[in-house]
Amino acid sequence: MQLPQGCRDQCGRGTRPFGPGLARACAALAALVLLSGCARTRTAGDRIAVFTKNQTNPFFQTVRLGAESAARQMHATVVHYVPTQPDSIPEQMSQIEDAITKRPSAVVFVPVDSKAMVPGVRKMNAAGIPVVNIVDRSLGGDLVSWVGADEFELARSTGRYLLQKLGGRGRVIILEGVGGSLGSAERVRGFKKAIEEFPGAVLLASQPANFQRLQALQVTENLLQAHPVVDGIMAANDAMALGAIEALDAANRKALVVGLNGTKEAIDAIKAGRLLASGDFSGYLQGCIGTMAAIRHVRHLPVPKEVNFPPHVVDATNYGDLDVPEAERQCPAWESVIKE
């Protein structure tokens, strides 16, 4: 219920509305709506625009589900912006223009390209829309907060885990993500750093498969034909790891495989004994905490400038907490994750 126009026009100026009839109406309605109107306390009216990279990578679906869970818990709403062409810079820029026109309370932003989307961040800054950056860091612009994890350290920990399982020896291939992507570059750098730590390990090849399962299957098929012995595969996300496993099955070959992101499909593969491990990139948690941070900022509550989740390798011994469909999960309380 809203106050009559005369009430709303006058309350912001601190003056009484004109006319005894309108005055009585304002008083009665103000008692009903309590903190709305002049008080301007934000609750269910908060609308958060959530930008993710694509519909094809299951990781980003977990991010979106986390954002929705956080919004429900905090009595806000989210609207999603997802390019129809995966990782499209022009399309995400067009979506930013659309969001600016529609004026959300705040934006939770995963740039499709950390450098190329800086002008988009600056456009939102100029429009006065607060931006919380999650997952991939934006390389510019004014940000309320960054919420994510160190992809280099996550990949190094996961790669190290694989090589330890191989006894510090073995021939390894790396499946990279999208060429030019900062996240992919950091993950590949982490894998390679892990390989350097083991003098008995040999890197046979490092090739892109664009974070896609089918492309990973095809790339792995070609690499298996070129290399008669492959002991381990490090994939820069879970979808590619599962594609590599399909290629191994088709070739009747065996190798230990690890992925990154800790998605539910990876957990299922770990349970089935098909995937050795996955580095948990906390997509659901990033969606949760990033959206909570945006809502808290709008409500003038404290938000840290950076939230960096520590690396965590998930294997057959510790997958229990993630063995829940993302649609059934709930965000943790802010205070249980963020220690002021």
C-alpha positions as CSV (number, residue, x, y, z in Angstrom):
1,M,0.0,0.0,0.0
2,Q,1.3,3.5,-0.9
3,L,0.7,6.9,0.6
4,P,-1.4,9.2,-1.5
5,Q,0.7,11.3,-3.9
6,G,0.3,14.4,-1.8
7,C,1.7,12.7,1.3
8,R,4.7,11.3,-0.7
9,D,5.4,14.7,-2.2
10,Q,5.4,16.5,1.1
11,C,7.0,14.0,3.5
12,G,10.3,14.2,1.8
13,R,10.3,18.0,2.4
14,G,9.4,17.7,6.1
15,T,6.2,19.8,5.7
16,R,2.6,19.0,6.4
17,P,0.3,18.1,3.4
18,F,-2.3,20.7,2.6
19,G,-6.0,20.2,3.6
20,P,-7.4,18.5,6.6
21,G,-8.8,15.6,4.6
22,L,-5.5,14.7,3.0
23,A,-3.8,15.2,6.4
24,R,-6.1,12.6,8.0
25,A,-5.6,10.2,5.1
26,C,-1.8,10.5,5.3
27,A,-1.8,9.9,9.0
28,A,-4.0,6.8,8.7
29,L,-2.0,5.3,5.9
30,A,1.3,6.1,7.4
31,A,0.4,4.0,10.4
32,L,-0.4,1.1,8.2
33,V,2.7,1.1,6.0
34,L,5.0,1.8,9.0
35,L,8.6,2.0,7.7
36,S,7.8,2.6,4.0
37,G,7.3,6.1,2.6
38,C,9.4,8.7,4.3
39,A,11.4,6.2,6.3
40,R,12.8,4.7,3.1
41,T,13.8,1.4,4.8
42,R,14.6,-1.1,2.0
43,T,13.3,-4.6,2.3
44,A,11.5,-6.6,-0.4
45,G,11.9,-3.6,-2.8
46,D,15.6,-4.3,-3.2
47,R,16.2,-5.7,-6.7
48,I,19.6,-7.1,-7.5
49,A,20.8,-7.7,-11.1
50,V,23.1,-10.7,-11.4
51,F,25.4,-11.0,-14.4
52,T,26.9,-14.4,-15.2
53,K,28.9,-15.6,-18.3
54,N,26.8,-18.2,-20.0
55,Q,24.1,-20.9,-19.8
56,T,26.4,-23.7,-20.8
57,N,28.8,-24.1,-17.9
58,P,27.0,-25.8,-14.9
59,F,29.2,-23.7,-12.5
60,F,27.3,-20.5,-13.3
61,Q,24.0,-22.2,-12.6
62,T,25.3,-22.9,-9.1
63,V,26.2,-19.2,-8.8
64,R,22.7,-18.1,-9.9
65,L,21.0,-20.6,-7.5
66,G,23.2,-19.2,-4.7
67,A,22.1,-15.6,-5.6
68,E,18.5,-16.6,-5.6
69,S,18.8,-18.3,-2.2
70,A,20.4,-15.3,-0.7
71,A,17.7,-13.0,-2.1
72,R,15.0,-15.1,-0.6
73,Q,16.6,-15.2,2.8
74,M,17.0,-11.4,2.8
75,H,13.6,-10.6,1.3
76,A,14.9,-9.2,-1.9
77,T,14.6,-10.2,-5.6
78,V,17.1,-11.0,-8.3
79,V,17.0,-10.6,-12.1
80,H,19.5,-12.6,-14.1
81,Y,21.5,-11.3,-17.1
82,V,23.1,-14.2,-19.1
83,P,24.4,-13.9,-22.6
84,T,22.7,-16.2,-25.1
85,Q,26.1,-16.4,-26.9
86,P,28.4,-17.8,-24.3
87,D,31.0,-15.3,-22.9
88,S,29.9,-12.7,-25.4
89,I,31.5,-9.3,-24.7
90,P,29.1,-7.2,-26.9
91,E,26.0,-9.0,-25.5
92,Q,27.1,-8.5,-21.9
93,M,27.7,-4.8,-22.6
94,S,24.2,-4.5,-24.1
95,Q,22.8,-6.2,-21.0
96,I,24.6,-3.7,-18.8
97,E,22.9,-0.9,-20.8
98,D,19.6,-2.6,-20.2
99,A,20.2,-2.9,-16.5
100,I,21.2,0.8,-16.2
101,T,17.9,1.7,-17.9
102,K,16.0,-0.4,-15.4
103,R,17.8,0.8,-12.3
104,P,18.4,-2.2,-10.0
105,S,19.3,-1.5,-6.4
106,A,22.7,-3.0,-7.0
107,V,24.6,-5.4,-9.4
108,V,26.4,-8.7,-8.7
109,F,28.8,-8.9,-11.6
110,V,30.8,-11.8,-13.2
111,P,32.6,-10.2,-16.2
112,V,32.8,-12.3,-19.3
113,D,36.2,-10.8,-19.7
114,S,38.0,-9.2,-16.8
115,K,39.6,-6.4,-18.9
116,A,37.2,-5.9,-21.8
117,M,34.2,-5.4,-19.4
118,V,35.9,-2.6,-17.4
119,P,34.1,0.1,-19.5
120,G,30.8,-1.7,-18.5
121,V,31.7,-1.4,-14.8
122,R,32.5,2.2,-15.2
123,K,29.1,2.8,-16.9
124,M,27.4,1.3,-13.9
125,N,29.6,3.5,-11.6
126,A,28.6,6.6,-13.6
127,A,24.9,5.7,-13.2
128,G,25.3,5.4,-9.5
129,I,24.6,1.6,-9.3
130,P,26.7,-0.2,-6.7
131,V,28.7,-3.2,-8.1
132,V,29.8,-6.3,-6.3
133,N,32.3,-8.3,-8.3
134,I,32.3,-12.1,-7.9
135,V,34.2,-15.1,-9.4
136,D,36.5,-13.4,-12.0
137,R,38.1,-10.1,-10.9
138,S,37.3,-7.0,-12.9
139,L,40.5,-5.2,-13.7
140,G,39.0,-1.8,-13.2
141,G,36.1,0.3,-12.0
142,D,34.8,1.2,-8.6
143,L,33.7,-2.0,-6.8
144,V,31.9,-2.3,-3.4
145,S,33.6,-5.7,-2.9
146,W,35.1,-8.7,-4.6
147,V,34.0,-12.1,-3.6
148,G,35.8,-15.2,-4.9
149,A,38.7,-17.6,-4.5
150,D,42.3,-17.7,-5.6
151,E,42.2,-19.7,-8.8
152,F,45.9,-20.2,-9.0
153,E,46.1,-21.6,-5.5
154,L,43.0,-23.8,-6.0
155,A,44.6,-25.3,-9.2
156,R,47.9,-25.8,-7.6
157,S,46.4,-27.6,-4.6
158,T,44.3,-29.8,-6.9
159,G,47.2,-30.5,-9.3
160,R,49.4,-31.3,-6.3
161,Y,46.8,-33.7,-5.0
162,L,46.7,-35.6,-8.3
163,L,50.5,-35.9,-8.5
164,Q,50.7,-37.1,-4.9
165,K,48.3,-39.9,-5.8
166,L,50.6,-40.7,-8.8
167,G,53.5,-41.1,-6.4
168,G,55.1,-37.9,-7.7
169,R,55.6,-39.3,-11.1
170,G,53.7,-39.6,-14.4
171,R,52.8,-38.1,-17.7
172,V,50.1,-35.4,-17.5
173,I,48.0,-33.3,-19.8
174,I,46.2,-30.1,-19.0
175,L,42.8,-29.1,-20.5
176,E,42.6,-25.3,-20.5
177,G,39.5,-23.1,-20.5
178,V,38.8,-20.1,-22.8
179,G,41.8,-18.6,-24.4
180,G,42.5,-15.1,-23.0
181,S,40.4,-15.7,-19.9
182,L,42.1,-14.5,-16.7
183,G,40.5,-17.3,-14.8
184,S,41.7,-20.0,-17.2
185,A,45.2,-18.5,-17.3
186,E,45.4,-18.6,-13.5
187,R,44.2,-22.2,-13.3
188,V,46.6,-23.4,-15.9
189,R,49.4,-21.5,-14.2
190,G,48.5,-23.2,-10.9
191,F,48.5,-26.7,-12.6
192,K,51.9,-26.0,-14.1
193,K,53.3,-24.8,-10.9
194,A,52.2,-28.1,-9.2
195,I,53.9,-30.1,-12.0
196,E,57.1,-28.1,-11.4
197,E,57.1,-29.3,-7.8
198,F,57.5,-32.9,-8.8
199,P,60.6,-33.7,-10.8
200,G,59.2,-37.1,-11.8
201,A,56.2,-35.5,-13.6
202,V,56.1,-34.7,-17.2
203,L,53.7,-32.3,-18.9
204,L,52.8,-33.9,-22.3
205,A,50.4,-31.2,-23.6
206,S,48.3,-28.2,-22.5
207,Q,45.4,-27.4,-24.8
208,P,42.2,-25.3,-24.6
209,A,38.8,-26.9,-24.6
210,N,36.9,-23.7,-23.7
211,F,35.4,-25.0,-20.5
212,Q,33.1,-27.2,-22.6
213,R,32.5,-31.0,-22.0
214,L,32.1,-31.9,-25.6
215,Q,35.2,-30.0,-26.7
216,A,37.2,-31.6,-23.8
217,L,36.1,-35.1,-25.1
218,Q,37.3,-34.2,-28.6
219,V,40.6,-32.7,-27.4
220,T,41.3,-35.6,-25.1
221,E,40.6,-38.1,-27.9
222,N,43.2,-36.4,-30.0
223,L,45.7,-36.3,-27.2
224,L,45.2,-39.9,-26.3
225,Q,46.0,-40.8,-29.9
226,A,49.1,-38.7,-29.9
227,H,50.4,-40.1,-26.5
228,P,50.2,-43.8,-25.8
229,V,50.8,-43.3,-22.1
230,V,48.8,-40.7,-20.1
231,D,48.8,-41.1,-16.3
232,G,46.8,-38.0,-15.3
233,I,44.6,-35.2,-16.6
234,M,44.1,-31.8,-15.0
235,A,41.0,-30.0,-16.3
236,A,40.4,-26.4,-15.6
237,N,36.8,-27.1,-14.8
238,D,34.6,-30.1,-13.9
239,A,32.7,-30.2,-17.3
240,M,36.0,-30.7,-19.1
241,A,37.1,-33.3,-16.6
242,L,34.0,-35.3,-17.3
243,G,34.5,-35.0,-21.0
244,A,38.0,-36.3,-20.6
245,I,36.7,-39.3,-18.7
246,E,34.3,-40.1,-21.5
247,A,37.2,-40.0,-24.0
248,L,39.2,-42.4,-21.7
249,D,36.3,-44.8,-21.5
250,A,35.8,-44.7,-25.3
251,A,39.6,-45.5,-25.8
252,N,39.5,-48.1,-23.1
253,R,42.3,-46.2,-21.3
254,K,42.9,-45.4,-17.6
255,A,44.2,-42.2,-16.1
256,L,43.5,-40.2,-12.9
257,V,41.5,-37.1,-13.6
258,V,40.8,-34.0,-11.5
259,G,38.7,-30.9,-12.2
260,L,37.9,-27.6,-10.6
261,N,34.7,-26.0,-9.3
262,G,33.2,-28.7,-7.0
263,T,29.9,-28.9,-9.0
264,K,27.3,-31.5,-8.2
265,E,28.0,-33.4,-11.3
266,A,31.7,-33.6,-10.2
267,I,30.6,-34.8,-6.7
268,D,28.5,-37.6,-8.4
269,A,31.5,-38.7,-10.4
270,I,33.7,-38.7,-7.3
271,K,31.1,-40.9,-5.5
272,A,31.1,-43.3,-8.5
273,G,34.9,-43.5,-8.4
274,R,35.3,-42.0,-11.9
275,L,36.7,-38.6,-10.9
276,L,39.6,-38.5,-8.5
277,A,38.9,-35.0,-7.1
278,S,37.7,-31.5,-7.7
279,G,39.0,-28.2,-6.3
280,D,35.9,-26.5,-4.8
281,F,35.6,-23.0,-6.3
282,S,32.6,-22.4,-4.1
283,G,30.3,-21.2,-6.9
284,Y,27.1,-21.5,-4.8
285,L,28.8,-19.7,-1.9
286,Q,30.1,-16.9,-4.1
287,G,26.6,-16.4,-5.4
288,C,25.3,-16.4,-1.8
289,I,27.8,-14.0,-0.3
290,G,28.1,-11.8,-3.3
291,T,24.4,-11.2,-3.3
292,M,24.2,-10.8,0.4
293,A,27.0,-8.2,0.2
294,A,25.1,-6.2,-2.5
295,I,21.9,-6.2,-0.4
296,R,23.8,-5.3,2.8
297,H,25.5,-2.4,1.0
298,V,22.1,-1.1,-0.2
299,R,20.9,-1.3,3.4
300,H,23.9,0.6,4.7
301,L,25.3,-2.5,6.5
302,P,29.1,-3.2,6.6
303,V,30.6,-5.2,3.8
304,P,34.3,-6.2,3.6
305,K,36.3,-5.0,0.5
306,E,37.3,-8.5,-0.3
307,V,36.2,-12.1,0.5
308,N,38.7,-14.7,-0.6
309,F,37.6,-18.3,0.1
310,P,40.6,-20.7,0.8
311,P,41.4,-23.6,-1.5
312,H,39.7,-26.9,-0.7
313,V,40.1,-30.2,-2.6
314,V,37.1,-32.5,-2.6
315,D,37.6,-36.2,-2.9
316,A,36.0,-39.5,-1.8
317,T,36.7,-38.8,1.8
318,N,35.1,-35.4,2.3
319,Y,32.4,-34.7,-0.4
320,G,29.5,-35.1,2.0
321,D,28.7,-31.4,2.5
322,L,28.5,-30.9,-1.3
323,D,26.4,-34.0,-2.0
324,V,23.2,-32.0,-2.1
325,P,21.4,-30.7,-5.2
326,E,22.1,-27.0,-5.5
327,A,18.4,-26.3,-5.8
328,E,17.9,-27.8,-2.3
329,R,20.8,-25.9,-0.7
330,Q,20.5,-22.8,1.4
331,C,23.0,-20.0,1.9
332,P,24.8,-20.0,5.2
333,A,24.2,-17.0,7.6
334,W,26.4,-14.0,6.7
335,E,27.9,-14.0,10.2
336,S,29.0,-17.7,9.9
337,V,31.1,-16.9,6.8
338,I,32.2,-13.2,7.3
339,K,34.0,-12.6,10.6
340,E,33.9,-8.9,11.2
